[in-house]
Every structure is written in structure tokens, then in C-alpha cells.
Amino acid sequence: MSTVERWVLVFESVSATLAAEQALKEKGIPYKLVPIPRHISSDCGVCIRVDAHQRALAEEVLAGRVRVAGVHRLPDSRPRPS
């Protein structure tokens, strides 16, 4: 069984996160809004999770539209069925 490599894109504010969500939705890029993992920040908030193969495209879409404060690989990727 392989794992799904996932990344989170963190933004400076909830409004920036929502603007990023809208941009990704318009381009049809799969994503999920998730709480910011505690190992990244102890602040409450949300970030955007994408699968590894969508990461570069997501960052490209957001470039010039929304400032990405950080991009982090999630260590606990869940297994993918073989």
C-alpha cells in the first residue's frame, strides 16, 4: 500500500485563505480546507491541503493573486489503496 503525499499551503489570514480557495476552485484544482496542523502553528486557523501532484499547479495559480506564507509537507499522509 502506498501513501498519498500531501502538502498544506498556509496564508497570513483567513480572508487570504478564502481568496486562495476561490482561485483554486475557479481553476478546478482539487483541495481541502483543513485546520492548520499544530506542528506548523499553534494559532487557530485554516489552511489549504493539496496532494503532491497538484502542489506546483496550485502555487502557480496563486502566484500574484494571494501571498502564500508557507508550504509544508504533511508527515502523516494516509495510505492509498493499491
Buried (B, 14 or more C-beta within 10 A) or exposed (E): EEEEEBBBBBBEEEEBBBBBBEBBEEEEBEBEEEEBBEEBBEEEBBBBBBBEEBBEEBBEBBEEEBEBBEBBEBEEBEEEEE
